[in-house]
Amino acid sequence: MFSKVLVANRGEIALRVIRACQELGVKTVAVYSEADARAPHVREADEAVLIGPPPSSQSYLVGERLIDVALRTGAQAIHPGYGFLSERAWFARAVRDAGLVFIGPPAEAIDAMGSKTAARQLAIAAGVPVVPGTTESVRDADEAVAIAETFGFPVLLKAAAGGGGKGMRIVRAASELADALASAKREAQNAFGDDAVYIEKYIEGPRHVEIQVLADTHGNIVHLGERECSVQRRHQKMIEEAPSVAVSPELRARMGATAVAAARAAGYVNAGTCEFLLDTDGQYYFLEMNTRIQVEHPVTELVMGLDLVQWQIRVAAGEALPFAQKDFTPRGWAMECRITSEDPSNGFLPSTGRIEYLHLPTGPGVRWDGGIESGSEIGLHYDPMLAKLIVHAPTRDLAISRMRRALRELTIDGIETSRSFHLRVMDHSDFQRGDIHIQWLEQNLPALTAPATDRESIRLAAIAAALVAHEERSASSGTATTSSTTTQANDATAVRRDAHRPSWRDVARRESLRSS
């Protein structure tokens, strides 16, 4: 086992890795930009090193600087988390060339699966079913139109080096293709430094189901079941769960075997995820492989009963997997909501500012993976995801009830968040039935993001407003009816806000917001 690991990331995933290392008895080195100097992950690590200004291009994306910090601090390995440099083959190769261990797949496997077109070629060669489409990027709009017409519209343009919905465009007619291709290429170039775009047949109304795999350096590979990730906005996942209502034990075994075959064909080691589209007839198609730990890994951990991040570290240190495929059957139901600093009622625009008050949910089966605290400053330099709220329960119905309860307990005051949006999803009859697909959220977004107008919310808001008005009237009348100077001083002290305790006015406001 390593004695020290550098965590090349920030926020909740950096904390997640640090905690896994602590439980393994491994010391950690955090890195941080100037914007993150007071972030929780900096404080929780054994050491912390400043790596540059706030822009990620000058800090978290400077691979040479990260490697230098690892060498100077005596770290033996680097964990990249997700995002940033986690899926960059050149970085994995540079870490290895520096005599360090990259806690992830080999650079060759990232090369094989990092490009969507290369991954499609590999999957086809391994007999893995893929969505009809090209295995090479398109050169220009004329070629794109010719290819699209062979599949039939609608088609989907996808960035070959992409992820997270960037560089993706749905095209429903030949007349739209040239503009969509130019836009997709620009976005891909800006996001990934590669403007290569390829074409797939667009499948209407499928589910997004992914299979978690784990492989060691001794030739052992297992899959850890599926995750349902169909609640998406602009190809960005919002809510994930495990298992999926649409996947039977027999289908799970088939999809899992397919994922293992794809991973083995790529020479894969460590944790990774194969993503699939699942249509209404139960046919599934390979999309891509994410060569890193996923944001949604906690739901798999909870239903399968193991720590994936710890096993990433153990596998990188050379340990063999001590379990077999037969050891894994989902137990209960897990669900995850991504809590972001966005305003759902205003087109999910980013929200910035200082977190004035944070109250976290607790109780049976509730897990909070977060990288924020009261006083955290939320800016625009990084992804808006603040944390993940995860629950585990014996059944899906109970998991939804538990998530609803946990969301109601959660209070983040000072910025707008996605909390109210998630509550509405939990209350939606389609979601409660599990009747969802990758276009479901977009189709229902207006109702899920409209300002709240229910009677209880109005009542609570009115109570809060009345309390505020009463305090302000009391303050404005001052102490005119009081003759004693001492009494005046005491009254002034009584209405003065305690710097360490929120006033009843703020409590009333929070209670109103919590119920809205």
C-alpha positions in Angstrom: 0.0 0.0 0.0 1.1 3.5 -0.7 2.3 5.7 2.2 1.2 9.0 0.6 -1.2 9.9 -2.3 -1.6 13.3 -4.0 -5.3 14.1 -4.8 -5.3 16.1 -8.1 -8.8 17.5 -7.7 -11.0 19.8 -5.6 -14.4 19.9 -3.9 -16.4 16.8 -2.9 -14.4 14.3 -4.9 -11.2 15.4 -3.3 -12.7 15.0 0.1 -14.1 11.6 -0.9 -10.6 10.4 -1.9 -9.0 11.9 1.2 -11.4 10.0 3.4 -10.8 6.7 1.6 -7.1 7.2 2.1 -7.5 8.0 5.8 -9.3 4.7 6.3 -6.5 2.9 4.5 -3.9 4.6 6.7 -2.5 6.5 3.7 -1.4 10.2 4.1 -2.7 12.7 1.5 -1.5 15.8 -0.3 -4.2 18.3 -1.4 -3.7 20.8 -4.1 -5.6 24.0 -4.4 -6.0 27.2 -6.4 -6.1 30.6 -4.9 -9.9 30.4 -5.0 -9.9 27.2 -2.9 -7.5 28.3 -0.2 -10.1 27.9 2.5 -11.9 24.9 1.0 -12.6 21.8 3.2 -10.5 19.5 1.2 -7.4 21.7 1.9 -8.0 21.5 5.6 -8.7 17.7 5.7 -5.5 16.6 3.9 -2.2 16.0 5.7 -0.5 18.5 3.5 -1.7 21.1 1.0 0.1 22.9 -1.8 -1.0 26.0 -3.7 -0.8 25.4 -7.5 -2.0 28.6 -9.1 -4.7 31.2 -9.8 -8.4 30.3 -9.8 -8.8 29.4 -13.6 -8.4 25.7 -13.9 -6.2 26.2 -17.0 -3.7 27.8 -14.6 -4.0 25.4 -11.7 -5.9 22.0 -11.8 -5.2 21.4 -15.4 -1.4 22.0 -15.3 -0.3 18.4 -15.2 3.4 19.1 -14.9 2.9 21.2 -11.8 0.8 18.4 -10.2 3.5 15.9 -10.9 6.2 18.2 -9.5 4.2 18.7 -6.3 3.8 14.9 -5.9 7.5 14.4 -6.3 8.4 17.2 -3.9 6.1 16.0 -1.2 7.1 12.3 -1.5 3.7 11.1 -2.8 3.9 7.7 -4.6 0.7 8.0 -6.5 -1.8 10.5 -7.9 -5.6 10.1 -7.8 -7.2 12.3 -10.4 -10.8 12.1 -9.2 -13.2 12.9 -12.1 -13.1 15.8 -14.5 -10.0 17.9 -15.0 -7.2 15.5 -16.0 -8.8 12.2 -15.0 -9.3 11.0 -18.6 -6.2 12.5 -20.3 -4.0 9.7 -21.5 -1.0 12.1 -21.7 -1.3 12.9 -18.0 -1.6 9.2 -17.0 1.5 8.5 -19.2 3.4 11.5 -17.7 2.6 10.3 -14.2 4.0 6.8 -15.0 7.0 8.2 -16.7 7.8 10.3 -13.5 8.0 7.0 -11.6 4.6 7.6 -9.9 1.4 5.5 -10.0 -1.7 6.8 -11.7 -4.7 5.6 -9.7 -6.8 4.8 -12.8 -6.5 2.8 -16.0 -3.3 2.6 -18.0 -2.7 5.4 -20.6 -3.2 2.8 -23.3 -6.7 2.0 -22.1 -7.6 5.7 -21.8 -6.4 6.1 -25.4 -8.5 3.1 -26.5 -11.7 4.3 -24.8 -11.1 8.0 -24.4 -12.1 8.8 -28.0 -15.7 7.9 -28.6 -14.9 6.9 -32.2 -12.0 4.7 -31.2 -14.2 3.2 -28.4 -16.9 2.4 -31.0 -14.3 0.7 -33.2 -13.0 -1.4 -30.3 -16.6 -2.3 -29.2 -17.5 -3.4 -32.7 -14.4 -5.6 -32.9 -15.3 -7.2 -29.6 -18.8 -8.0 -30.7 -20.4 -5.3 -28.5 -23.7 -3.8 -29.9 -23.4 -0.1 -30.7 -25.8 2.6 -31.9 -25.7 2.9 -35.7 -23.2 5.6 -36.6 -19.8 6.5 -37.9 -16.5 5.2 -36.5 -14.6 8.2 -37.9 -15.2 11.9 -37.4 -16.9 13.8 -40.2 -14.9 16.2 -42.4 -17.6 18.8 -43.4 -21.3 19.5 -43.7 -21.7 17.8 -47.1 -20.3 14.5 -45.8 -22.4 14.8 -42.6 -25.6 15.2 -44.7 -24.7 12.2 -46.9 -24.0 10.1 -43.8 -27.1 11.3 -41.9 -29.4 10.4 -44.9 -28.1 6.8 -44.8 -29.3 6.5 -41.2 -32.4 8.7 -41.5 -33.2 11.7 -39.4 -33.0 12.6 -36.5 -29.3 12.1 -35.9 -27.0 13.1 -33.1 -23.7 14.9 -33.5 -21.2 14.0 -30.8 -17.7 15.3 -29.9 -15.3 12.4 -30.3 -13.3 13.5 -27.3 -16.2 14.7 -25.3 -18.4 14.1 -22.3 -20.9 15.9 -20.1 -23.2 16.8 -23.1 -20.6 19.2 -24.6 -20.3 19.1 -28.4 -23.6 17.3 -28.8 -26.5 18.4 -31.1 -29.7 16.7 -32.1 -30.4 17.3 -35.8 -33.9 16.6 -37.2 -33.5 17.8 -40.8 -30.7 18.1 -43.4 -31.2 21.9 -43.5 -30.2 22.2 -39.8 -27.0 20.1 -40.1 -24.4 22.6 -41.3 -25.1 25.1 -38.5 -25.4 22.3 -35.9 -22.1 20.8 -37.0 -20.2 24.1 -36.9 -21.6 24.8 -33.4 -20.8 21.3 -32.1 -17.2 21.6 -33.5 -16.7 25.0 -31.8 -18.0 23.7 -28.5 -15.9 20.6 -28.7 -12.7 22.6 -29.5 -13.3 24.9 -26.6 -14.1 22.1 -24.1 -11.7 19.4 -25.1 -9.1 21.0 -27.5 -10.3 18.7 -30.2 -13.1 19.6 -32.7 -13.6 16.1 -34.1 -17.3 15.2 -34.3 -19.0 12.0 -35.4 -22.6 11.0 -36.1 -25.0 8.5 -34.5 -28.6 7.6 -35.2 -30.7 9.4 -32.6 -32.8 6.9 -30.7 -36.1 8.4 -29.4 -37.0 7.8 -25.8 -34.3 5.4 -24.6 -33.0 5.0 -21.1 -29.5 5.8 -20.1 -28.2 2.8 -18.2 -24.5 2.3 -17.3 -22.6 -0.7 -15.9 -19.8 -0.2 -13.3 -16.8 -2.4 -13.9 -13.7 -3.1 -11.7 -10.6 -4.8 -12.9 -7.2 -5.6 -11.3 -3.7 -6.1 -12.7 -4.1 -9.9 -12.3 -6.7 -10.4 -15.0 -9.8 -10.3 -12.8 -12.7 -8.2 -14.0 -16.2 -8.0 -12.4 -19.2 -5.8 -13.1 -21.1 -4.2 -10.2 -24.6 -4.0 -11.8 -26.3 -1.1 -13.4 -27.2 2.6 -12.6 -30.2 4.3 -14.1 -29.1 7.8 -15.3 -32.0 8.8 -17.5 -33.0 12.0 -15.6 -30.8 14.4 -17.7 -30.9 18.0 -18.8 -28.9 18.8 -21.9 -27.2 15.5 -21.6 -26.1 16.3 -18.0 -27.2 13.7 -15.4 -29.3 15.2 -12.5 -30.5 12.2 -10.6 -29.1 8.6 -10.6 -30.2 5.4 -9.0 -29.3 1.8 -8.6 -30.6 -0.6 -9.7 -32.9 0.3 -12.6 -36.6 -0.6 -12.8 -36.1 -1.5 -16.4 -33.3 -4.1 -15.9 -34.2 -7.7 -15.0 -31.6 -10.0 -13.4 -31.2 -11.7 -16.8 -30.7 -8.4 -18.6 -28.3 -7.3 -15.9 -26.2 -10.4 -16.5 -26.1 -9.8 -20.3 -25.3 -6.1 -20.1 -22.7 -6.8 -17.4 -21.0 -9.5 -19.5 -21.0 -7.0 -22.5 -19.3 -4.4 -20.3 -16.7 -6.8 -19.1 -16.0 -7.9 -22.7 -15.5 -4.2 -23.7 -13.2 -3.6 -20.7 -11.2 -6.7 -21.4 -10.8 -5.8 -25.0 -9.3 -2.4 -24.0 -6.9 -3.9 -21.5 -8.7 -2.1 -18.8 -7.6 -1.9 -15.1 -9.2 -0.1 -12.2 -12.7 1.3 -11.9 -14.6 2.3 -15.1 -18.1 2.6 -16.5 -19.6 1.4 -19.7 -22.6 3.5 -20.8 -25.5 2.1 -22.8 -28.8 3.2 -24.3 -31.6 0.8 -23.5 -34.7 1.0 -25.7 -38.3 0.1 -24.9 -37.8 -3.4 -26.4 -35.0 -4.2 -24.1 -32.3 -3.8 -26.7 -29.1 -2.1 -25.5 -26.4 -0.3 -27.4 -22.9 0.7 -26.2 -22.2 4.4 -26.1 -18.8 5.0 -24.5 -16.6 4.0 -21.6 -15.8 6.5 -18.9 -12.2 5.8 -17.8 -12.5 7.2 -14.3 -14.6 7.0 -11.2 -18.0 8.4 -11.9 -19.9 11.2 -10.0 -22.7 8.7 -9.3 -20.5 5.9 -7.9 -22.0 6.1 -4.4 -25.3 4.5 -5.5 -23.4 1.4 -6.6 -21.4 1.4 -3.3 -24.6 1.4 -1.3 -26.3 -1.4 -3.1 -23.2 -3.6 -3.5 -21.6 -2.9 -0.2 -18.1 -1.9 -1.1 -15.9 1.2 -1.2 -15.1 1.8 -4.9 -12.6 4.5 -4.2 -10.7 2.4 -1.7 -10.6 -0.4 -4.3 -9.3 2.0 -6.9 -6.3 2.6 -4.5 -5.9 -1.0 -3.6 -5.9 -2.1 -7.3 -3.4 0.6 -8.2 -1.2 -0.7 -5.3 -1.2 -4.1 -6.9 -3.9 -6.0 -4.8 -6.0 -8.7 -6.5 -9.7 -8.5 -6.3 -10.8 -11.0 -3.5 -14.3 -11.5 -4.9 -16.0 -13.1 -7.9 -19.0 -12.1 -10.0 -21.3 -14.4 -8.0 -20.7 -12.3 -4.9 -22.6 -9.2 -6.3 -26.4 -8.9 -6.2 -28.0 -5.5 -5.5 -29.3 -5.0 -2.0 -32.1 -2.5 -1.7 -32.3 0.8 -3.6 -30.0 3.8 -3.7 -30.7 7.2 -5.2 -28.5 10.3 -5.7 -29.4 14.0 -6.3 -26.8 16.3 -7.6 -27.0 19.6 -5.6 -25.8 22.4 -7.8 -25.4 26.2 -7.4 -28.0 26.9 -10.1 -31.4 28.6 -10.2 -33.9 26.1 -11.7 -36.6 28.8 -11.9 -34.3 31.0 -14.0 -33.1 28.6 -16.6 -30.6 27.0 -14.3 -28.4 30.1 -14.4 -25.4 29.8 -12.1 -25.7 31.3 -8.7 -22.7 32.8 -6.9 -22.1 34.2 -3.4 -21.3 33.1 0.1 -23.0 30.2 1.8 -24.4 31.9 4.9 -26.0 28.9 6.5 -25.8 25.1 5.8 -27.9 22.5 7.5 -27.3 18.9 6.4 -29.9 16.1 6.5 -29.2 13.1 8.8 -31.0 9.9 9.8 -31.1 6.3 8.6 -29.8 5.7 5.1 -28.8 9.3 4.3 -25.3 10.1 2.9 -23.9 13.6 2.0 -20.9 13.8 -0.2 -20.1 17.5 -0.2 -17.2 19.9 -0.6 -18.9 23.0 1.0 -19.6 24.4 4.4 -21.0 27.6 6.0 -18.9 30.4 4.8 -17.8 28.8 1.5 -17.6 31.2 -1.4 -19.2 29.9 -4.6 -17.8 31.5 -7.8 -17.9 30.8 -11.5 -14.5 29.2 -12.0 -15.6 25.6 -11.6 -18.5 23.2 -12.2 -21.6 24.2 -10.3 -22.0 20.9 -8.5 -21.7 21.5 -4.8 -22.5 18.1 -3.4 -24.4 14.9 -3.8 -27.2 13.8 -1.6 -27.6 10.0 -1.5 -30.1 7.7 0.2 -30.4 4.0 0.6 -33.5 2.1 1.5 -35.0 -1.5 1.1 -37.3 -0.5 -1.8 -37.5 2.2 -4.5 -40.6 3.7 -3.0 -38.9 4.0 0.4 -35.8 5.5 -1.3 -38.0 8.2 -2.9 -39.7 8.9 0.5 -36.3 9.1 2.2 -34.9 11.4 -0.4 -37.9 13.7 -0.1 -37.4 13.8 3.6 -33.6 14.5 3.3 -34.2 17.2 0.7 -36.6 18.9 3.0 -34.1 18.8 5.8 -31.4 20.3 3.6 -30.9 24.1 3.9 -28.3 26.1 1.9 -28.8 29.8 2.5 -27.0 32.5 0.6 -27.2 31.1 -3.0 -29.8 29.4 -5.2 -29.5 25.6 -5.5 -31.3 22.8 -7.3 -32.9 21.5 -4.1 -36.5 22.6 -4.9 -36.2 21.1 -8.4 -35.2 17.7 -7.0 -38.2 17.8 -4.6 -40.5 18.3 -7.5 -39.0 15.3 -9.3 -39.5 13.2 -6.3 -43.2 14.2 -6.3 -43.8 13.6 -10.0 -46.0 10.6 -10.8 -43.9 9.5 -13.8 -40.7 9.4 -11.7 -42.5 7.6 -8.9 -43.5 4.9 -11.4 -40.0 4.8 -12.9 -41.5 5.8 -16.2 -38.6 7.9 -17.4 -36.2 8.2 -20.4 -33.5 10.5 -21.5 -35.9 13.1 -23.0 -38.3 12.9 -20.0 -36.8 15.8 -18.0 -36.7 18.2 -21.0 -40.3 17.4 -21.8 -41.4 18.1 -18.2 -39.0 20.9 -17.3 -41.5 23.8 -17.4 -43.7 22.2 -14.7 -40.6 21.1 -12.6 -39.0 24.6 -12.6 -42.0 26.9 -12.3 -42.1 29.1 -9.2 -44.0 27.4 -6.3 -47.5 28.5 -5.7 -48.9 25.8 -3.4 -51.0 27.0 -0.4 -48.6 25.8 2.2 -45.7 27.7 0.7 -47.8 30.8 0.5 -48.9 30.4 4.1 -45.3 30.0 5.3 -44.0 32.8 3.2 -46.7 35.1 4.7 -45.8 34.1 8.2 -42.1 34.8 7.6 -43.0 38.2 6.0 -45.2 39.1 9.0 -42.5 38.2 11.4 -39.9 40.3 9.6 -42.3 43.3 9.4 -43.0 43.0 13.1 -39.3 43.1 14.0 -38.7 46.0 11.7 -41.6 48.0 13.3 -40.3 47.2 16.7 -36.8 48.4 15.7 -38.1 51.6 14.2 -40.2 52.5 17.2 -37.0 52.1 19.2 -37.2 52.6 22.9 -39.3 55.8 23.0 -41.6 54.3 25.7 -38.7 53.2 27.8 -37.3 55.7 30.3 -34.5 53.7 31.7 -31.1 53.9 29.9 -30.2 50.5 31.1 -33.5 49.0 29.8 -32.8 50.7 26.4 -29.4 49.1 26.2 -30.8 45.7 27.1 -33.5 46.0 24.5 -30.9 47.0 21.9 -28.8 44.0 22.8 -31.8 41.8 22.6 -32.6 42.8 19.0 -29.0 42.8 17.9 -28.1 39.8 15.8 -25.8 37.4 17.4 -22.8 36.9 15.2 -22.7 33.2 16.0 -26.4 32.3 16.0 -28.9 33.0 13.2 -31.8 35.4 14.3 -35.4 34.2 14.4 -36.0 36.3 11.3 -33.5 34.2 9.4 -34.9 31.0 10.9 -38.4 32.0 9.7 -37.0 32.7 6.2 -35.2 29.4 6.1 -38.4 27.5 7.2 -40.3 29.2 4.4 -37.7 28.4 1.8 -37.4 24.8 3.1 -41.1 24.2 2.5 -41.3 25.9 -0.8 
